[in-house]
């Protein structure tokens, strides 16, 4: 029995008819998303919904611009049927990558394709200035696409994020602590706003670009101004309680005693040894700040080795098929990456578990913004977000 049949039969006993319709719409949209182009008959077969329900829902989705009719399907024995595919830019979401220097915005359509982008300099990093910058960039971009309806805005930033509450618990890169940032942006745009970590947004972007990840268990580790991790379980991001999953930057390898002071207030955090911020600070203490200089090799390799050990510890607990390293250009293809890979491999040298495949990818800005935007669009395809 299809999920849709169960939902239809429970409609009279739980929830409202509007909620049931939203759930069924999600079923229909998800089938079209997965199939690319499909018929109403195939949607009926896959979902278990009645033909009348599929006809009614698809007609409304076409009127709303979420679906559009395409080629004619002939040879069905009756009158020719129109195939369905996702709409293009009738409904969009804005994905935002926020850094100390700039606001990058991408408008993403239902297929996860970027239809427009803009990057604006950020004159200041206090929360109000950042919210103003995001609102101005999103408004300007939407002004060039006035026929598109904005579903919402998803902001990706570096730090510890409480996504359900829309609060940035801590961001060393921005210097924030307990900032209700989603509300600040929503007040300016009068639109739904969610916030998430940069690495979760990048993981969403990777899922769009690499369908092979869709059913895999993967850990994505990002190394930039700060450290971050995203856990993919069967191709879905596991965020944990209050978005706490993946927050390993402020854990420690070994004792904290004698460790460097972190921007979080603690000492000995992995952030102080293995993030670009921490690596630069260590080099500055030695009289240099150039990560590309030969003198930086020992610092880079040592920071990479500590990260590799931390990754191995996480991987042995979670057991992923693959580890993805998202590396900023300052540390990619350097002694840092070599140290990280060597330490990770060394932790499995004595048969302690199955070593995951390790893949390195560049920290591409478009993937961050695209993933953030599709994070919002993807809710249309999930019954979990109905209502």
Beta strands, then each sheet from edge to edge (+ up, - down):
strand 1: 37-38
strand 2: 67-73
strand 3: 81-86
strand 4: 91-98
strand 5: 102-108
strand 6: 114-121
strand 7: 149-157
strand 8: 160-162
strand 9: 167-171
strand 10: 176-179
strand 11: 193-197
strand 12: 218-223
strand 13: 227-233
strand 14: 236-238
strand 15: 322-327
strand 16: 357-362
sheet 1: 1+ 3- 2+
sheet 2: 6+ 5- 4+ 7+ 11+
sheet 3: 8+ 9- 10+
sheet 4: 14+ 13- 12+ 15+ 16+
end
